[in-house]
Amino acid sequence: MKRGSAVSVGFSVGISMSVLFSVIFCKVLESRAGIGVGICFGIALGVLTFVMFRAYRKKK
């Protein structure tokens, strides 16, 4: 997998997870603090996905 595609997959996973977690935590916490939590989880999962795809690419 090329580096550009790993970055795009990481960004897409991060953005989708941040939106998903923001909606879930805003409904559960009933406050705007869920937006920050969602963004933090989205960034963490996006970076994790990028690192996993990068390691997979180096392995081949």
C-alpha positions in Angstrom: 0.0 0.0 0.0 1.4 3.4 -1.0 2.0 6.1 1.6 -0.6 8.3 0.2 -3.3 5.7 0.5 -2.3 4.9 4.1 -2.6 8.6 4.9 -6.0 8.9 3.2 -7.3 5.8 5.0 -6.0 7.2 8.3 -7.7 10.5 7.7 -11.0 9.0 6.7 -11.0 6.6 9.7 -10.1 9.5 12.0 -12.8 11.8 10.7 -15.5 9.2 10.6 -14.7 8.1 14.2 -14.6 11.6 15.5 -18.1 12.3 14.1 -19.4 9.0 15.4 -17.9 9.5 18.9 -19.0 13.1 19.0 -22.6 12.2 18.3 -22.6 9.3 20.8 -20.9 11.2 23.6 -23.1 14.3 23.1 -26.2 12.1 23.5 -24.8 10.2 26.5 -23.2 13.2 28.3 -25.9 15.6 27.1 -23.3 18.4 26.8 -20.9 19.8 24.3 -18.0 18.1 26.0 -18.7 15.1 23.8 -17.3 17.0 20.8 -13.9 17.2 22.4 -13.9 13.6 23.4 -14.9 12.6 19.9 -12.2 14.6 18.3 -9.6 13.1 20.7 -10.7 9.5 20.0 -10.9 10.2 16.3 -7.3 11.6 16.2 -6.1 8.6 18.2 -7.8 6.0 16.0 -6.7 7.8 12.8 -3.0 7.8 13.9 -3.3 4.2 15.0 -4.8 3.2 11.6 -2.0 5.1 9.8 0.7 3.4 11.8 -0.8 -0.1 11.2 -1.0 0.4 7.5 2.5 1.8 7.4 3.8 -1.2 9.3 1.9 -3.5 7.0 3.5 -1.9 4.0 7.0 -2.2 5.5 6.4 -5.9 6.2 5.8 -6.7 2.5 
